[in-house]
Amino acid sequence: MATGTTVQVILPQMGESVAEGTVLEWLKQPGDEVTEGEDLVVISTDKVDAEIPAPASGVLVVIHSQDGETVQSGTVVGEIDPNGSGGSSSGGGSAPEGSSSEDSSGDASAAQDDPGANDATSSDASEAGDRSDGAAKAEDPAGDKATGGDLVDIVTPSAGDSVTEATLLEWLVEEGAEVEEGADVLVVSTDKVDMELPAPVAGVLEKKLFADGDTIHPQEVIGHIRAGAPKGGGDASPTPVPGIAEGAEGTPQPTTNGSGSASTIPDDVKISPVAARVAEVEGVDVSGVRGTGPQGRITKDDVLDAQKNGGRSSAEVKRTPIRGGASALARGMEESLTVPTATSFRTITITTLDGRRKQLKAAGEKVSFTHLIGYAIARAATEQMPVMAHTYEKDDEGNPVLVDAGQVNLGIAVDVERRGKRTLMVPVIKDAGRLSFRGFLDAFNDLIAKARDNKLTGDDMQGANVQLTNPGGIGTVASVPRLMSGNGTIVATGSIAYPVGLGEVGELIGAEKVMSMTSTYDHRIIQGAQSGQFLKTVEEYLQGEHEFYEQAFADLGADLGPAIEKPQPKIQAGAGGAGAAATAGDLSATQPGAPSIELLQAVQAATSLIRAIRSHGHLLAKLDPLEAVSDSTPEEIARQIGVDLDRLGLSEEHLKQIPASILRTFVGGETLADVLPALRDVYCGSTAYEVEHISENEQRVWLREKIESGEFRKPLSPESKKSLLGRLIQVDTFERFMQKAYLGQKRFSIEGLDITVPVIDELIHLAGARAGAQEVIIGMAHRGRLNVLAHNLGRPYDALFTEFEGGSVIAAAKTVTQDLQGGTGDVKYHHGASGRYELPDGKSIGVVLESNPSHLEFVNPVVLGAARAVQTDRGQAHGPRDEDVALPIILHGDAAFPGQGVVAESLNLQALEGYRVGGAVHLICNNQVGFTTDPTDSRSTKWSSDLAKGFDVPIIHVNADDV
């Protein structure tokens, strides 16, 4: 550290990724006295600005790197003469080179006799004596660092006036490990910078006094190193370890030379030591002085200027060099002037965006407008308009080149306030359009946090080809930002508000809030029509097209709520145009007396309409994949089931007047006009429900809420869709192979009901992962049994195919699977199987397909009995049962369910104590193949499931093609 009799001021290492820094300002000049630990020079890196403290007391004699110079870590930027009359050591300071420790002690004793000396000298000498074997000897680079075997303290360095504590991030060396002098021992973090602390001597780490994560303070001993053997001879006086001198605070005591009154510097004023001395001498009150130094520090010139102006700072023009990230931003803005740009504008309504965001907030997700807008931009540019991410450059010969990165790297403009100044950072989300919404949120939030905490790396800021800036957050209506070189497009969003002029009445008249978007693009490679189409596409995503919100909600595991309704007027014209009346939702406000008979009749008709839709809406549902022609038209059916508005006497005006709040529905909306189409979608779509026959009211209300709110109808994520498609391909391929390979043989194909296999998959998953069942027991007839065996039970294909080859090879089949019983014909359709089904969480659940003792529905009581056996603990007295242990699943044929008495018998026994199993899932599979009998000739009811209504069973009708 020392050169001759001087102490070097070295630019420290500030982390692995920081290799250099720029000298912003020397706070001292050659000839100035400095105190150990006092801020000496301000350094700026691409991560942080930091003050470097003086390593020793003395006089600054040399500055090697001037203001504005960029230097590497480890560079000597200045030198201090410790033997000068500096700091707070007026009588002693460090001992001259060549003097012994005894000489130092002697000098200290003499200094105590000197009334002009202060306590710092004796303290320095005493401390140096205590550490003569372990402390570094700065004045003699060839001398020993420590006497072999002695303990040397590891001391936290000073990091400037503003740093009062730090966090010990990590010890890089364990106790007992050997360390080299200068090798990194631990990492500490302050609110300004992370840095590694080197070993002061070579030796063995003896003791850690603090653990990872502890808070430490400047000049605190945090560990000990047992020094190794000395490398050479010769004694040298020890240089005091930085910060051990007591009283070296850097602020002189009040003095006066008679030319001014003494002034005391307040503790909270940032002022350089020289400026403080001048203020004391001249009697200048610095409480009202505005500092022009780093972080508002008061300099000597500020004090002298205030003295000339009667204690006030002048308002003269100040020119400050732009350094660090601000300098890079300024250069980028200048380069942007070379990019020929044009801008497209578009104003969009945000009702859907705002409503979906509120739904996510209600689900516990912290999602902002910017999150959703940024994701929409990334997906729109990735999936629909990749041209917006194209960039322009020139090759080595100066020829123009269009660059297509193949992905959208979305830059997010972040306004950061640092040291009282604002700067712009643009971290980049790589390949943003292909991330799930959860992945996009995590990447976005992580980069914003790093920007706020000044922890962005160079990689975080590279590669953007599309940018998003949101000046609307501070009220800007529209913006045309600069397009930085290397980008294709920058999108700016404005404030969200009612259109101009409607701010006071927008809510009353049902106006929608709007937001402006601008697309500024590189006109060399992107044309105006493309930019306009891009903004239109972004709007489509934000309005809910392209399954934008379905995927976003699914990625977050949230339920997609009901469709967002447009705002309704809170007022409507009074009779005869007499002015504003009450809201449409408050009928009583428009009726000063009792409600009219007409309105009461309309409300009664509305309740009848809703009851009819819930009870009979399934008769209007689109459940037939073949779309067979019905004997009745939808209008005729509507009249038959009581949902025809004309017959009920309901007009469009009535629908708008009746508030949804009195109708006890769960589909959302403000009025019956909003509720009615939503209810029709729920009960008359490709899925329909029958629950109104259930006798217990509490169960009916619970089912209505879950059905109408869509709580259990979550949209599939892209990954789930791919998985489902793959499963259906397996089912279809198996059937096609069987049809070609074994033409003419009975196969009892699953044709038309391919979805059965994925449905069983889902039931098994729900039983194991959510209900905690240990076993699923399945029973079914012939149709589709081979596909269930192959895919839900995992029976090998070759074992199944062998049975179609004839009796001569049955023996070979038994070597593949041991539970074959042999035989030909349709015996193979009676075989059972068992296995383990792997769940997504790594666990497994047992799955059994029971052997069918006869045909069709005869397996029903077998399944129920097997489930009860599994539920019964036969190892205990009285055989206690746990109905959650096993789930029965029974597959029925549409014709067989009402046609065979064993079904009704099994349902009749299901609630009896001696037979109950806690319920079973019944899948009625109707591929419209009922052997020789049509439904109209085989049963007296509309649906085969009508038999189950007598047993309070909820019924769900599904169009099997509506995957």
N, C-alpha and C positions, 0 to 999 in steps of 0.2 A: 504494500500500500504506500510505502514511503519511497521517496526518491531523494537521496542525500538527506537533507534536513527538512524536506517538505512532505506533506501528506497529500496524496492524490485524491481528487474528486472524480469518481468513476460513475459512468452511466450504468445503473444496475440492470440485471436481468429481470424482466417484468412478465415472465411466462414464456412457454415454448414458442407460441405463435407470434411473439413480438420480437423482431430482430433489430429494430432501429427506432430512433425517436428524433424529434426536431427540437432544438433549443429555442423555446419561446422567449424567455427573458431571464437575464441574470439579475437577481435581486441585490447582489453586491457587485462592486467594481474593484479592480486591483487597488490595494492600499486600504480597503475597508476592513475593519475588525469584524470577525465572525465568532459566534459562540457555537460550541458543539451542539448539534441537534437543531440548530436554527435553519430555516428554509434558505437555500442558497441560490437555486436555479430552478426554473419551471421547464419541464420537458413534456412534449406532446407526442403521443403515439396514435396509431389508427384506432386504439381502443379507449385511451384515457389520457387526460392531462394530469401530471403529478409533480409535486415539489420534491426536489432532492435535497436532503438536509446536509449540513456541514459535518464531515466525519470527525473533526477535531476543532478545538478552539485555536484562534491565532489570527493571522492576517492573510487575506486572499492576495496572493502575489502574482499568479499567472492565470489567464483565461485562454484555453486552447481552442475552444469552439465558441464562436460568436453567435449572437442572436440570429435565428433563421437557418443555421447550419443543421444538416441532418447527419447524425452520427450513429454508429453501431453500438449495440449493447457491449459493455466491457471497455468502452473507449474512455481514456482519461480526458476530461473536459476542462479541468482546472487544477491548481495546486494551492495548498495552504501552508504557510510557515507557522508551525506551532510555537516557535520561539519568539514570535512577534508579541507585541503588547496588546493582545486581543482578548476578546471574550470577557469573561468575568474573573479570569485568573490574573489579577494585577501584580501578584508578587511572585509567582512561580511558574505555573504552566507545566509543560512536559520538560523533563530533564534533557540537557544537551546530549548529543550522541557521544558515546564513549564513557559517560559517567555511570557509576555502578548504582545498584539499588540502595546501597548505604548512603551514597552521595545524595540521592534523591530524598532520602529520609532526612538527611542533614539539612538540605535546603528547606525542606518543609518545616523543620524545627526553627530554622532561622526566620522563616516567613511568619511563624506564629509570634515571634518577638517583634516583628515589624508592624507598627500600628496601622500602616497603610494597606496591609494585606487583608484579604477577606477569607472567609471559611473555605472557599473553593480550593485554595492551594493545599491546605492541610488535608482536605477531603480527597483531592486528587492523589496526593502522595500516599496517603494511607491506603486508599483503594488499590493503587498501583503496587504498594508493598504486599497487600494481601494476595494479589494475583500475579506476583512477579514470576511465578513458575508457569502460569497458565494463560495469561493474557498475551495478545499479539504485540510484538515489538515493532512498531511502525517505522521507527527511524533507522532500523538496520535490517535491510532485506536479506542479508546473508546470515543473520543471527538466528538462534533457535526460537521457535514459536512457543515452546513450553519445555519445561524439564520433564524428562520421561517419567510417567507414572502419576503425575499430578492431575487433578481435575480442572477442566476448563469449562467455564460457563458458556452456554448458548443463550444469547441475549436477543430479545426482540428489538429490531432497530427502530429509530424514529422515522415516521413517514409524513412529517409535516404537521403544522399547527392544527389543521382541521381533522386530523386522524387521532382519535383518543383510544380506540380499541380495535382489535382485529379478531378474526376467528382462525383457529388452528385447523386447517382443512385436512391435512394428512401427513403423518410421519412417513418418510420414504425409506427409513432405516429402522430396523428393530433393535432393541436393547441387546448388547453383546456383539453387535456387528461392527466390523472394521470400516472406517471411513477415511477417505483421503482429504487432505486439506483442500478446501474450495469445492468439494463435492456437495451436491444438494442433499440436505438432511430432512427438510420438511417444507410444506407449502402452507403459507398463511394468506388470508384474504381480508382486505379492508373494503370500505365502501367505494374505494377508487380503483384498486388493482389487486390482482392475485400475483404473488411472487414466491420464488423458492429461496430459502435461506441456506447459505453454504456452511460447511463445517469450518470453524475458526482454526482448527489444528487437525493434524492427522492423529488417529488413535482409534479408540473403541467407544461406542455410544454406551455410557455407563447407566444413565438414568433419564427417563422422560418424566418431567414434572407436571405435564399437562397431557390430556388425551385428545384424540381427534374430536373436533366439534367444540372444544372449550373456547371460551373468550379470554384473550390475553391482551396485555397493554404494552405500549412502547417502553423500552428499557427494562423489561421484566425477564428474569432468568427463567427459561422454560425447559432447560435440560443440562446435562453434564457430559463431557467427553473426557475419558481417561487418555491423556496425551501419550503418544509413542515416544521412542528414544530420540534424542536430539540429533539433528543432521550435521551440525558443525559447532565450532566453538565460538567464543567471543561473547561478551555481554553487551547489552544495549539497554538503555532506559526504556521502560514500557510506555507505550502510548495509551492514555486512558481510553477504556472501552467507551464507544459512543453512548452518551447519556448518563454516565455514572457521576459526572461532576454535579454537585448539588448547587442549586441556585442559578444554573445556566439557562435561564428562560428566554433570553433574547430581547428582553425589554428593559432598558436602563432605569435606574432609580431616578426619581425626580431631582433635577439639579437646576441651578440658575447661575448665570454669569453677570447678573446685574442689569442686563439689557431688557429683560422681560420678567414677568411673574411666572413662577413655577406652575406647571400644568400636569395634572395626573391623567394618564391614558386609561379610559374605561376598558374593562376586560373584554367586552364584546366587540371592540373595534379592531378590524384587520389593518395592521400598519406594519411597514417594514421597520427593522431596528434603527436604521439611519434616520428615517422619517420621524420615529418616536423621539430620538435624541434631539433632532432639530426642533420639534414641537415643544419639548421640555425647555430647551434653552431659550427659545424665542417666545415662550408663553402662549402658543397658539392652541386654541380650543379645537380639537379635531372632531368633536362630536357631530359637527355640521359639515365636515369636509367630505366631498364625494371622491372616492378613490378611483384612479385610472389604471391601476395595476391588475394583475390576474385575480379573478374572483372579487374584484372591487377593492383590492388592497390599496391602502394609502401609501403613496411614494413620497420621497423627499420633495420632488417638484410640486406635488399637490399641496404640501404644507407651506412651501415658500409662496406658491400662487395664492393660497388662502390668506397668508400674511399680508400680501400686497392689496388684496381686495377686502380687507377688514374682516377676515375670518370666513369669507364666502369663496367658493370655487368659481373660477371664471367659466364662461360658456364658449370657450374657444373651440375651434374645429379640431377634432381628434382623428387621426388616421391609425387604424390598427391592422396589422397584418392578419390575413385570413389563413388559418392553419388547419391541419388534420382533415377530418371528414368534410368540414365546411369548404375547405379549399378544393377537394375532389368534386364536391357538388357544383361549385362555381365553374370548374373546368368543364364538367358535363353539360351544364347549361349553355356555355359558349359553343361547345361542339354541336348542341342541338340546333343551333342556328343554321347549320349546313344541311339539315334534313328538311326537304320540302314536304309540308304536311297540309292536310285539309281536315275539316271537322264536320261530323254529322250530329244532329240533335234529335232527340226523341223524348216525349213526355209520356209517362205511363201511370196508370192508376195502381195503387198499392194495397187495395182492400184485401186481396187474397194473400199477398206477402205478409201484411200485418196480422191477419187472422191466423195464418199457419204459424207464424212466430209466437203468437200468444199461446197457441196450442202446445208448442214445444216447451214454452216457459211453464205452463201448467203441468207438463210431464216431468218437470225438474231439470230441463236442459237449458244451459245458458247460451243462447244463440242470438246474435245480433243481426240487424239488417245487413251489415257489411259481410257477415259470414255467408248468408244466403245469396246475396248479390254476387260476391266473389265466386262462390261455387257455381252459380248459374253461368257466369262469364266463362269460367274454365270449362264447364261441360259443353256450352254452346260452341266455343272455339274448337274443342276437341272433336265433338261428335258431328257438328253441322257445318262450321265455318273455319276449317283449319287455315285458310288463307290469312286470317287475321293474326296468326302467329308467325307468318313468314317475315324474314328480315333481309336487309340489303347490305351488301359489302362489295369490295372490289378485290380482284385477284392480284397477284404479284405484278401483272402487266397493266393494271389499272382498268381492266374490263369489269363491267357490272355483273354481279352474281346474286341470284336469289337463293336464300338459305332456308331450308325446311328442316327444323330440328326434329320433326316427327312427334312432338309433344308440346303441351302448353306449360311454360314455366311462368307462373303468375307472380309478378312483383306487387307487393303491398306497400304503398307509401305511408310512412309512419312519421308523424310530427313529434319530435322529441325535444324536451326542454332540458338543457344541461348548463349548469353554472349561470343561470339567468338568461341564457340565449337559446333560441330555437334553431333546430337543424332538422333536415329531412333525411330519413333512412329508408331504403327500399329493399327489405329482405325478400327472398324468393322462395315460393312453394314449387318444388320441382314436380313436373308431370301432374299438375293439380287436377286436370280433368279426368284422370283415371283412378283417382283416389276415391275410396268410399267417403261419405259425408263425415263419418267419425274420424277417418284419417285426415281429411281436410281440416276439420276443426282443430284437431290436436296439433297439426303442423302450423296452422295459422296462429293459434294461441301461444305456442312455443316460441315462434319467431318474434311476436309482439313483445313477449316478456323479455326475451334476450335484448331487443332493441331498447326497451325502457331501462334495463339494468346495465346497458353498455357492454353486453357480452356477445355481440354478433361477431362472427368470424368472416374471413374473406369469402369462404365458400357459401356462406349464407346470403351473400350479396351478389353472387354471380349468376349469369345465364338467363335473366328475364327476357322474354320476348313479347309478353303482354303485361300491362300494368293496370292497377286499379288505385285511384285516389278518391278520397271521400271528403271534399271540402264542405259538403252539405251538413256534416256534423257540427259545423260552427255557423250554420245559417246561410251559406252561399247557395243561391238559387241554381246557377249553372256556371260551368268553368270550362275553359279551353286550355288545358295544361300543356307544357312543353313535352314533346316526344324525344326522349334521349336516344342518342345514336346506338344502334344495335337492337332496338325494339321495333316491333311491327305496329303495335296499337297501344294506346293508353285510354282507358275509360274513366270518366269522371262522373260522379253522381252528385246531384244537388240535394237540397233540403227536402224533407217530406212535410207537406202542408197542403191546406186547401188552396185551390186556384186563387190568384190575386183578385181581391175584391169580395171574396166569399168567406174570409176568415171569421167574421162574426156570425154568419148565418149558415155556414156550411153544414153543420150538424143538424140544424133545424130543417133544412130543405132536402136532406139526404144526399148531399154532394159527396163525392169520393175524394180522398186525399191523393195527391199526385207527386211524382218525383221526376226530375229531368235527368237524362243520361246523355253524355256526349262521347263520341268515339273519334279521337284524333289519331290519324293513321299516316303511314309513310306512303305518300302519293306516287312514289316511283314504282311500287309493287302492288299496291292495294287501290282499288278504284272506289268511287263514291257509292255506286250501287251496292257493292259488296259490304261497305261499312253500314249503309242503311239496312241491308238485310240482316246483318249481324245484330244490330240493336233490336230489330224486330224479333229475331230468334231468342235473344236474351229475355225480352219481354214474355215470349211464349213460355219459357222455362219458369219465370217468376209468377206467371198466371196459372201454373200447374200442369202445363202440357209436357209431353215427353216423359211422363211418370216422374217428374222432378221431385215432388213432395212425397210420393209413395216410396221412392228409394231413400230419400233423406230420412224419413221417419223410420223406415225399416232398418237402416244402418245404425240408428240410435236406439233401436229396440223400443220405440214409442209407438203408440196406437195412432193411426191417422184418424183425426176427428172428422166430423161431418163437413160437407162442403161449406165454404165460406159464402155467406149471403151478402148481397150488396146492401148498403145502408138504406133504411127506409126514412121517408120524411117524418119529422116529429110533429109537423103541423100540416093541416090541409085547409083549403078554403072553406070558410063558413057559408051557411045557407045564404044565397043571394049575394055572395061576395062580400059579406059583412066583415071580413077580416079573418084573422087566424083563430081556429078553434082548438080544441084540445087534441092530444095525440090520438092516432088511430087505435093504439093499444088500450086506451082508457075509455071504454064505451060510456061509462057513467058520466064522464066529463062533458060529453055532447048531449046528455039527457039530464036536464035539471031536475026532472021528476023520476018516476019509476021507469025502468026499461020498457021499451015498446014490446008488444006481443010479437011483432015481426022478428025482432032481434032474439027474443027468447026462443022462438021456433027455430031460428037459424042455428043457435047454439045446440039445441036438442038434436037437430038434424046432423050437425057436425059430429056429435058424440056417436050417433048411430052409424055414420059413415066410417068413423075410425074403428068401431067395433066390428063392422062388416068386413073391412079390409083385413083386420087381424084374424078373423075367424074363417073367412072364405077367400082371401086373396090368392091362396094357392091354386084356386080354380082358374085364375087368369095368368098364372105363372107360365114362363116359357121353359118347360121341363123336357120336352121331346126333342132329342137331337135330330130326329128325322123330320120334324115339323109336319107331322101327319095332319091332314085336314080335319078339323073338328066339325061336329054336327051343328055347333052353334058359333056365331060370330062373337068377338070380344064384347061388342055392344050389348048383344043379347045376354051374355053371361053377366055383364055388369048390372043389367036390370034384374036378372034373376037373384043375384046375391046381395042386392041393395046398395050398390055403390054408384048408381047413376045420379048425377047431380040434379038433373031436371026433375026426376021423380021425388028427390028429397027436397026440392024447392030452394036449392042453394045457388045463388048467383055469384058472379065474379066479385061483385062488391061485398057480398057477405064474406067470402073467403078472405078478403083483405081486412075486414073489420074485426073478425073474431080472433082474439089474441091466443097465441100458442100456449101461454102460461096456464090457461084454464082447461086445456085438453089432455093433460097428463100423458104426453108423449115424450120420447127421448131422442128424437131425430134433430132437435135444434130448430132454429127459425123464430121469427117474430110473430107471424100470423098463420092462420090455417092455409093461406095461399102458399106459404113456405113449407108447411108440414105435409100437405097432401102429396106432392110429387115425391118427396123423400120416403114417405110410407109406402107408396106404390113400388118404388125401387126395392125396398126391403122385402115386402111380402109378395110381390107379383113379378119378380125378376127371374133370373135363371136359378135362384135358390129361393125356396119358400118354406114357411114354418107353420106348424099347427101346434099351438100350446093352449088355446083358449078352452079346450075340453078338460084341462086339469082342474080337479076339484079344489085344491088348496090355493087360496088367493095369494099368499106370500110367494109361493113358487111361481105363479103366473106373472106377478109383478117383476120378480127377479129375472125371469126369462125375457120378458118384454124389454127390460132395460138393457140386457146384454145384447139382444138381437138388434134393437133399433139404434143403439149407440155405435154398433160395429166394433165393440171392444174385442171380440174374438175373431174378427175377420181382418187380420193384419195382412198388408200387402207383402208379397214375397220379395226378398232381396234378389239382386242379380245372381248371386251364388246359388240361392235356393232354386231359382228358375232353371239354371243350368243342370243342377242335380236332378230335379224333377224330370227334365227333358231326357237326361241320360237313362233314368229308370224306365221311362215309357218306351224308349228305344229298345232297351233290353227285352221288355215284355213283347213288343211288336215283332222284333226279330225272332224271338223264340217261336211265336205262333206261325210266322211265315215259313220258318224252316220245317216245323212239324207238318204244315200243310203240304209242302212240296215233297218231303222225304217219305211221308207215310200216307200218301193219297189213298182214299177209300177206307181207311181205318177210323174207328171212333176216336175222336180226340176231345170232344166236348170243349171246344175253343172258348177262350175268354173274350172273343171278338166283340167290340163295342164297349167293353167294360175294362179297358186296359188300366184305368185309374184305380181299380180295386187294389192292385199291389201297392202303389204309393199310399193309399188310404190306410192299409194295414200297417205299413211302415210307420206312419204318423201315430196311429193308435198305440203301437208297441212303444214308441218313443215317449208319448205322453204318460203311458202307464208306468214306465220305468223311471223316467227322469223327473216327473212331477208328482205322481201319486205314490211312488216308492214301492210299486208292485214287484214281486220276485218272479212271477210267472204269468204268461199270457197263454190262454188255452183257446184254440180255434176249432170250430166245427163247420163243415161245409159239404155240399153235395158235389156232383161230378164237375159241373161247368166251371172252368177256370182253375180246377184243382192242381193240374200239372204246373201251371205258372206260379201258383202260390208255393207249391213244393220246391220249385227251382229257385225262386227269388226271395220269398219271405222265410223259408225254412233252410235254404242253402243246400238242397239235395243235388248232387252232381248231375250234370246233363247226361253223361254216359250211362248212369244208372237208370235214368228215365228212358233214354233211347233204346237201351237193350231190351226192355220189355216189349217194344214194338217189333223187335226182330223175330219173335216167335219163341215157342217153348224150348227149342233146341239149344238156346243160349241162355236160358234162365240161370243155369249154374254159374256161368261167367258173371252174371249180374250180382250174384251173392258175394262175389269176391270184392265188389266195389262198395256195397253197402249191406250190412248184415241184417237189416230189419225188413228186407223183402221176403214175402211169403211164397213167391213163385206163382205160376198161373198165367193165363193169357186172357184175352178178351177185355172186359171192363173191370176185372178184379183189381187192376192197378189203380183204379180210381177210388178204391176203398182203403188204400194203404195210409197209414199214419206216419208221422215223423216227429222228431224233436231235435232241438239244438239250442245254441246260445246266440242271442242277438246283441251285437256290440252297439252301445250307446255313445253319443258324441262326447260324453265326459270320461270315456275310457272304461266305464263299468259295463256290465252285461246283464241281460235278463233272459230267463228261460222261456222258450216258445215251443208249444206242443200243438201239432195238428192231430186231432183224435181220429182214429180209424172209424169209418162209418159202418155200423153193424148191418145196415140194410141200404135203402135208397133214400135220397132226398132228405127230408126233415127228421128222419129217425135219429139223427145224431144229436138233436137238441138236448134231450135229457142227459145224454152221455157227457156233453160239455159241461152242463150245469152241475152234474154230480162230481165230475173230475175237479171242477173249481172248488166246490165245497170241501172236497177231500184235502186239497192243498191248503185251504184256509183253516183247517182244523188241526190243532196241535194235539196229536194223539199221544204225546209223551207226558201229558198232564191229566190229572183226574178230571172227569166230566168233559174232556176235549174242548177247551175254549177255542173260539174262532176269531180270526182277524180278517175281516172282509176286504181289507186293502191289500192283502198279500197276493191275490190272484184276480185277473180280469178275464171273464169269458167274452169271446167274440164269436157270433154265429152268423154265417152267411146263408141267406135264403134265396130261393128262386121266386120271382114275382108271382108265378102261377101257383107254386107249392105253398107259399106262406098262408094264404087263406084256404087252400085246397086240402091240406092234411090236418087231421084233428090233433095230432101230436103237438102242433104249434100252440093251439089254443089251450091244450092241457098243460103244457109247460108254463105258459103265461099265467094260467089260473093258479098254479102252485107257487109263483115267484115271491109272493108276500108272506107265505106261511112260514112259521118259525122253523119247521122241520126241513124246509127246502130252500130257504132264501140264501142268496149269495151276494147280496148288496147291489144287485143290478147287473145287466149284461148289455153289450152293444150289439144291436141287430142291424146287419147290412142287407137290405133287400135289393138284389141285383136284377135289374130288368133290362135285358138286351132284346126284349120283345120276341123271345123264342119260348113260347109256352107249350111246346110240343103241338098237339093237334087242336088246341082249344084257344080261341080268342078271349081276351078279358071280358068282353060283353056277354060271353056264353059260359063263363066260369065263376063269376062272382056278382053279387048284388050291389056292391059299393064301387065308388069311383076309383079309389086306390086300394091296393092290396094291403096296405098298412092300416086301413081303417079298423081292422080287428083290434089293434093295440090301443085304440082310444078308450076302450072299456077298462083299461088297466092304468089310466093316468100316465101314459108314456108320451113324452114329447116327441114330435115327429119332424124330421127335416127332409125336404124334397130337394134333390140336386140334379141338375142337368149334367150328365157325366162328361159331356164335351166341354163344359165350362171349367177348364183346368185353371 
